C-alpha cells in the first residue's frame, strides 16, 4: 500500500508527500568529520514499493516498504558544505531503462540524485557519494531523507524501484 499525504496550497497548487519512515530520535551532526546515520552493522532498510523486489535478500524484504528512509540531524553550527555517502544494494543505475532513481532530500528540498554507475547489474552493492550544498543544513533540527522516486517509465504496477540501504554517512570537511 502506498501512503501519501496530499496538501492543498494557496493558489490551487497541490503537493504530494510520499511515505518516508524516519529513524527514531535525532543525531547531532559533528562539526567536522563523519556522522553515522545508518550504521553498516544495523539491519539494512528496504525502500521502494515492494512490487518487483526479487533482488532484495528475503531476510530484509518487506511486502509494503516505505518509499524512503529519513533521519533527523541536529546542527549546532551549519557547515559550508557536506558530503553524503550511501551504500545501497540494488540501486538503479544511471542507464536504467525505466528511468528509476533515488534522491537525497534535505528539509523537503531535493539536493542530489543517487544512482549506481552505468551498467551496474541488478542486486549489486553500490557506494555513492554526493555533495550536500552549503546552506542546505541549518541550525537546529534538519530532516535528511533518501527517497525512491517514481520511475519515468513504470513497469505495470511497479512504479518505484526497490533498494536496500546498507549504510549512510554524512561527512563535514
C-alpha positions as CSV (number, residue, x, y, z in Angstrom):
1,X,0.0,0.0,0.0
2,X,1.4,3.4,-1.0
3,X,0.7,6.1,1.6
4,X,0.8,9.7,0.7
5,X,-0.3,13.0,2.2
6,X,-1.8,15.4,-0.3
7,X,-1.8,19.0,0.7
8,X,-3.8,21.8,-1.0
9,X,-1.7,25.0,-1.0
10,X,-2.8,28.6,-1.6
11,X,-3.3,29.3,-5.3
12,X,-4.7,25.9,-6.0
13,X,-1.3,24.1,-6.0
14,X,-1.2,20.5,-4.8
15,X,1.8,18.8,-3.3
16,X,2.2,15.1,-2.6
17,X,4.3,13.9,0.3
18,X,5.4,10.3,-0.1
19,X,5.7,7.8,2.8
20,X,9.1,8.1,4.4
21,X,10.0,6.2,7.6
22,X,12.3,8.2,10.0
23,X,14.8,6.6,12.3
24,X,14.0,7.0,15.9
25,X,15.4,10.1,17.8
26,X,17.8,12.6,16.3
27,X,21.6,12.7,15.7
28,X,23.9,15.6,16.4
29,X,26.0,16.5,13.4
30,X,29.7,16.5,14.2
31,X,31.1,20.0,13.2
32,X,34.0,18.1,11.4
33,X,34.4,14.5,10.4
34,X,31.8,11.7,9.9
35,X,28.4,11.4,11.4
36,X,26.9,7.9,11.0
37,X,23.2,8.0,10.1
38,X,22.8,4.3,9.2
39,X,25.5,2.1,10.6
40,X,26.5,-0.8,8.4
41,X,26.2,-3.1,11.5
42,X,22.5,-2.2,11.7
43,X,19.8,-4.1,9.7
44,X,19.6,-2.7,6.2
45,X,16.4,-0.8,5.2
46,X,14.3,-1.9,2.3
47,X,12.8,1.0,0.4
48,X,10.5,1.0,-2.7
49,X,7.1,-0.3,-3.5
50,X,7.7,-4.0,-2.9
51,X,6.2,-5.0,-6.3
52,X,9.4,-6.3,-8.0
53,X,11.7,-6.9,-5.1
54,X,13.2,-10.3,-6.0
55,X,16.8,-8.9,-5.9
56,X,16.3,-7.8,-2.2
57,X,17.5,-10.6,0.1
58,X,14.5,-12.4,1.5
59,X,15.5,-11.8,5.1
60,X,15.2,-8.0,4.6
61,X,12.4,-7.9,2.0
62,X,9.2,-6.3,3.1
63,X,5.8,-6.7,1.4
64,X,5.0,-3.0,1.9
65,X,8.2,-1.0,2.5
66,X,8.3,2.8,2.9
67,X,9.4,4.7,-0.2
68,X,12.2,6.3,1.7
69,X,14.2,6.5,4.9
70,X,14.8,9.7,6.9
71,X,17.0,10.9,9.7
72,X,16.7,13.9,12.0
73,X,20.0,15.7,12.2
74,X,20.6,18.4,14.7
75,X,23.1,21.1,13.6
76,X,24.8,23.5,16.1
77,X,26.9,25.2,13.5
78,X,25.9,24.9,9.8
79,X,28.7,23.5,7.6
80,X,29.7,25.3,4.4
81,X,29.0,22.0,2.6
82,X,28.9,18.3,3.4
83,X,29.0,15.0,1.6
84,X,26.6,12.1,1.9
85,X,28.0,8.6,1.3
86,X,25.4,5.8,0.9
87,X,26.0,2.1,0.5
88,X,22.9,0.8,-1.3
89,X,22.1,-2.6,-2.7
90,X,20.2,-2.8,-6.0
91,X,20.3,1.0,-6.6
92,X,19.0,1.8,-10.1
93,X,22.0,2.6,-12.4
94,X,22.3,5.9,-14.5
95,X,21.3,3.9,-17.6
96,X,18.2,2.2,-16.0
97,X,15.7,1.7,-18.9
98,X,12.8,2.6,-16.7
99,X,14.2,5.9,-15.6
100,X,14.3,4.9,-11.9
101,X,16.4,6.8,-9.3
102,X,16.6,7.7,-5.7
103,X,17.0,11.2,-4.4
104,X,18.6,12.9,-1.3
105,X,16.1,15.4,0.2
106,X,17.1,17.9,2.9
107,X,14.4,19.8,4.7
108,X,11.9,19.0,1.9
109,X,14.2,20.1,-0.9
110,X,15.8,17.7,-3.3
111,X,19.6,18.2,-3.3
112,X,21.1,15.2,-5.2
113,X,20.2,12.1,-7.3
114,X,21.5,8.7,-6.2
115,X,22.2,6.3,-9.0
116,X,24.6,3.4,-9.4
117,X,27.2,3.7,-12.2
118,X,26.3,2.9,-15.8
119,X,25.9,-0.8,-16.4
120,X,25.7,-1.9,-12.8
121,X,23.9,-5.3,-12.7
122,X,20.7,-5.8,-10.6
123,X,21.5,-6.8,-7.0
124,X,24.9,-5.1,-6.9
125,X,26.0,-3.1,-3.9
126,X,27.0,0.5,-4.9
127,X,28.7,3.1,-2.8
128,X,27.6,6.6,-4.0
129,X,28.9,9.9,-2.8
130,X,27.0,13.2,-3.4
131,X,27.6,16.8,-2.2
132,X,25.2,18.4,0.2
133,X,25.3,22.1,-0.8
134,X,26.2,24.9,1.6
135,X,23.0,26.3,3.1
136,X,21.0,23.1,2.9
137,X,21.5,22.3,6.6
138,X,20.5,25.0,9.1
139,X,21.0,25.5,12.8
140,X,18.5,23.3,14.7
141,X,16.8,20.1,13.6
142,X,17.0,19.1,9.9
143,X,15.3,16.3,8.0
144,X,17.6,14.3,5.7
145,X,15.9,11.6,3.5
146,X,16.8,9.1,0.9
147,X,13.6,8.6,-1.2
148,X,12.8,6.4,-4.2
149,X,11.3,8.5,-6.9
150,X,8.7,7.2,-9.4
151,X,10.2,5.6,-12.5
152,X,9.6,7.7,-15.6
153,X,8.5,4.5,-17.5
154,X,6.7,2.4,-14.9
155,X,6.6,-1.4,-15.5
156,X,2.9,-2.1,-15.0
157,X,2.1,-1.8,-11.3
158,X,5.8,-1.5,-10.4
159,X,6.1,2.3,-10.2
160,X,9.0,2.6,-7.8
161,X,12.3,0.8,-7.8
162,X,13.2,-1.3,-4.7
163,X,16.6,-1.0,-3.0
164,X,18.3,-1.9,0.3
165,X,20.0,1.0,2.2
166,X,23.0,-0.6,4.0
167,X,24.8,2.4,5.4
168,X,24.6,6.2,5.3
169,X,27.4,8.6,6.4
170,X,27.4,12.4,6.5
171,X,30.8,14.0,6.2
172,X,31.7,17.6,7.0
173,X,35.2,18.7,6.0
